[in-house]
Amino acid sequence: MNEDKTAVLEANKAFYRAFERKDIEAMSSVWSQGVATICVHPGWQALKGWKDIRYSWEQIFKNTNYIEVELEIVVAEVRGDIAYVVLVENVFQVINGRRMQAQSLATNIFERMAQKWYLINHHASPVMRS
């Protein structure tokens, strides 16, 4: 695996580590602070700009007692200063004492800025069970 792909996968791992730890400061260091940054949580409208994205994570963290995420990487590619990771998220949560499990298909897009990879787009859609 080349150096860039390894760095992108590390940035992706840092995003999910911040998610599991409900650590907004760690989340802030992973995301681009730009106004064009986009996040789509499963079942939500698209959020544009770091201010709204940060607020959404704060609310998720505040209302969730426990989060665990298992990942299945489908593909990771680097094209110059843009990279993407497509993966399956298996999310286990406890919200208000209720255990919930969900599976999403997610695409995380990263941009290299000043030699660091930042998340510029996270889009997760629920996987419907038949």
C-alpha positions as CSV (number, residue, x, y, z in Angstrom):
1,M,0.0,0.0,0.0
2,N,1.4,3.4,-0.9
3,E,2.1,6.1,1.6
4,D,-0.8,8.4,0.6
5,K,-3.4,5.6,0.9
6,T,-2.0,4.6,4.3
7,A,-2.3,8.3,5.5
8,V,-5.9,8.5,4.2
9,L,-6.9,5.3,6.0
10,E,-5.3,6.7,9.2
11,A,-7.4,9.9,8.8
12,N,-10.5,7.7,8.2
13,K,-9.7,5.7,11.3
14,A,-9.2,9.0,13.3
15,F,-12.7,10.1,12.2
16,Y,-14.3,6.9,13.5
17,R,-12.2,6.9,16.7
18,A,-13.5,10.5,17.4
19,F,-17.1,9.2,16.7
20,E,-16.8,6.3,19.1
21,R,-15.2,8.4,21.8
22,K,-17.8,11.2,21.3
23,D,-14.8,13.6,21.2
24,I,-15.8,16.8,19.4
25,E,-12.3,18.2,19.6
26,A,-10.8,15.2,17.9
27,M,-13.7,15.3,15.4
28,S,-12.8,19.0,14.7
29,S,-9.2,18.1,13.9
30,V,-10.3,15.5,11.3
31,W,-12.8,17.7,9.4
32,S,-12.1,20.5,7.1
33,Q,-13.4,23.8,8.6
34,G,-14.4,25.0,5.2
35,V,-17.9,26.3,4.2
36,A,-18.1,23.8,1.4
37,T,-17.7,20.8,3.7
38,I,-20.7,18.5,3.6
39,C,-22.1,15.8,5.9
40,V,-25.1,13.6,5.4
41,H,-26.0,11.5,8.4
42,P,-28.4,8.5,7.6
43,G,-31.9,9.9,7.2
44,W,-30.8,13.6,7.6
45,Q,-30.7,16.5,5.2
46,A,-27.3,17.5,3.9
47,L,-25.4,19.8,6.3
48,K,-23.1,22.3,4.7
49,G,-20.3,24.0,6.4
50,W,-18.3,23.0,9.5
51,K,-20.5,25.1,11.9
52,D,-23.7,23.1,11.2
53,I,-21.8,19.8,10.9
54,R,-20.1,20.4,14.3
55,Y,-23.5,21.1,15.9
56,S,-24.9,17.9,14.5
57,W,-22.1,15.9,16.1
58,E,-22.5,17.7,19.4
59,Q,-26.2,16.7,19.4
60,I,-25.4,13.1,18.5
61,F,-22.8,12.9,21.2
62,K,-25.0,14.5,23.8
63,N,-27.9,12.2,23.1
64,T,-26.0,8.9,22.8
65,N,-24.7,7.0,25.9
66,Y,-22.5,4.6,24.0
67,I,-21.3,4.2,20.4
68,E,-19.3,1.4,18.8
69,V,-18.6,1.3,15.1
70,E,-17.2,-1.7,13.2
71,L,-16.0,-1.0,9.7
72,E,-15.8,-3.0,6.5
73,I,-13.6,-1.1,3.9
74,V,-15.0,-1.6,0.4
75,V,-12.4,0.5,-1.4
76,A,-9.9,3.3,-0.7
77,E,-8.5,5.4,-3.6
78,V,-6.2,8.4,-3.8
79,R,-6.2,10.7,-6.8
80,G,-3.8,13.5,-6.3
81,D,-5.0,15.7,-3.4
82,I,-8.4,14.0,-3.3
83,A,-9.1,10.6,-1.8
84,Y,-12.2,8.6,-1.0
85,V,-13.0,5.6,1.3
86,V,-16.2,3.6,0.7
87,L,-17.2,1.4,3.6
88,V,-19.9,-0.3,5.5
89,E,-20.5,1.1,9.0
90,N,-22.0,-1.3,11.5
91,V,-23.1,1.0,14.3
92,F,-24.1,-0.1,17.8
93,Q,-25.6,2.6,20.0
94,V,-27.3,3.0,23.4
95,I,-29.7,6.0,23.4
96,N,-31.9,6.6,26.4
97,G,-31.1,3.1,27.7
98,R,-32.2,1.5,24.4
99,R,-29.7,-0.5,22.4
100,M,-29.8,0.1,18.7
101,Q,-28.0,-1.4,15.8
102,A,-27.8,0.0,12.3
103,Q,-25.8,-0.6,9.1
104,S,-24.9,2.2,6.7
105,L,-23.0,2.4,3.5
106,A,-20.7,5.4,3.7
107,T,-18.5,7.4,1.5
108,N,-15.8,9.6,3.1
109,I,-14.0,12.1,0.8
110,F,-10.7,13.6,2.0
111,E,-8.7,16.5,0.6
112,R,-5.0,16.9,1.3
113,M,-4.3,20.5,2.5
114,A,-0.9,21.5,3.9
115,Q,0.3,17.9,3.8
116,K,-2.6,16.6,6.0
117,W,-5.8,14.8,4.9
118,Y,-9.0,16.4,6.0
119,L,-12.5,15.0,5.7
120,I,-14.5,17.2,3.3
121,N,-17.6,15.0,2.8
122,H,-19.2,12.2,4.8
123,H,-22.3,10.6,3.4
124,A,-23.9,7.7,5.1
125,S,-27.1,6.0,3.9
126,P,-28.9,3.2,5.7
127,V,-28.7,-0.3,4.4
128,M,-32.2,-1.6,4.2
129,R,-32.6,-5.1,5.4
130,S,-34.9,-7.5,3.5
